[in-house]
Structures are given as structure tokens and as C-alpha cells.
Amino acid sequence: MSEKFLPLAAMEKLLKQGGAERVSDKAKMALKNAIEEIANGIAVKSIKLAVHAGRKTIKSEDIKLAVKE
């Protein structure tokens, strides 16, 4: 994923909130890629759920159901 959806600074902040004292650039990038991959999967499932329900609008319920699957 070459697009910048999530900033690396946010990844560092998440890791430091989790207890890390120092965070490498590779660790920030690995977390960013993992989160974006998971988020993309949730988005795709949410879209399918909304379409199945006959809607074009994605609702919070679609997201919640997609996460449970």
C-alpha cells in the first residue's frame, strides 16, 4: 500500500501508549501496513453487508457486523 492513509506518527504514538520506549521506522511501517490491511478487509465486508441489505450507505452496524465475522 503506497497511499498514505495512516500517518507513521500515529503508529509511533500507539506503540508508545502500549509501553514501548523506542520505536523503529520499520516497526511503525509494519504496524501501519497491518492496520491498513485489516481496515481494508473490514471495509470490503461492510460494503457487501450494506449492498446485501439494499443500501448504498455504509452504517455503523455494517462495520460492527464485519468486525464480528
C-alpha positions in Angstrom: 0.0 0.0 0.0 1.8 3.1 -1.2 -1.0 5.6 -0.3 -0.8 7.4 3.0 -3.9 6.6 4.9 -2.4 6.5 8.3 0.5 8.6 9.4 3.6 7.0 10.8 3.5 9.4 13.8 0.2 7.8 14.8 1.7 4.3 14.7 4.5 5.5 17.0 2.0 7.0 19.4 0.1 3.7 19.5 3.2 1.7 20.2 4.4 4.1 22.9 0.9 4.1 24.5 1.4 0.3 24.6 4.6 0.7 26.6 7.3 0.9 24.0 10.2 3.3 24.9 11.6 3.5 21.4 10.1 2.5 18.0 12.0 1.9 14.8 10.8 3.1 11.5 10.4 -0.5 10.3 8.1 -1.2 13.2 6.0 1.8 12.5 5.6 0.8 8.9 4.8 -2.8 9.8 2.0 -1.7 12.1 0.7 0.8 9.6 0.6 -2.0 6.9 -1.1 -4.4 9.2 -3.8 -2.0 10.4 -4.5 -0.8 6.8 -4.8 -4.4 5.7 -7.3 -5.2 8.5 -9.2 -2.0 7.9 -9.5 -2.8 4.2 -10.9 -6.2 4.9 -13.5 -4.7 7.3 -14.4 -2.1 4.7 -15.0 -4.7 2.0 -17.1 -6.8 4.3 -19.1 -3.7 5.4 -19.8 -2.8 1.8 -21.1 -6.3 1.0 -23.3 -6.2 4.0 -24.8 -2.8 3.0 -25.4 -3.9 -0.6 -27.0 -7.2 0.6 -29.4 -5.0 2.8 -30.2 -3.0 -0.4 -28.4 0.1 0.8 -25.7 2.3 -0.7 -24.8 3.9 2.6 -22.5 2.1 5.0 -23.8 2.2 8.5 -22.1 1.6 11.8 -24.0 -1.7 12.1 -22.3 -2.9 8.9 -18.9 -2.1 10.4 -19.8 -3.9 13.7 -21.1 -7.0 11.9 -18.0 -7.0 9.6 -15.7 -7.0 12.6 -17.5 -9.9 14.2 -17.1 -12.1 11.2 
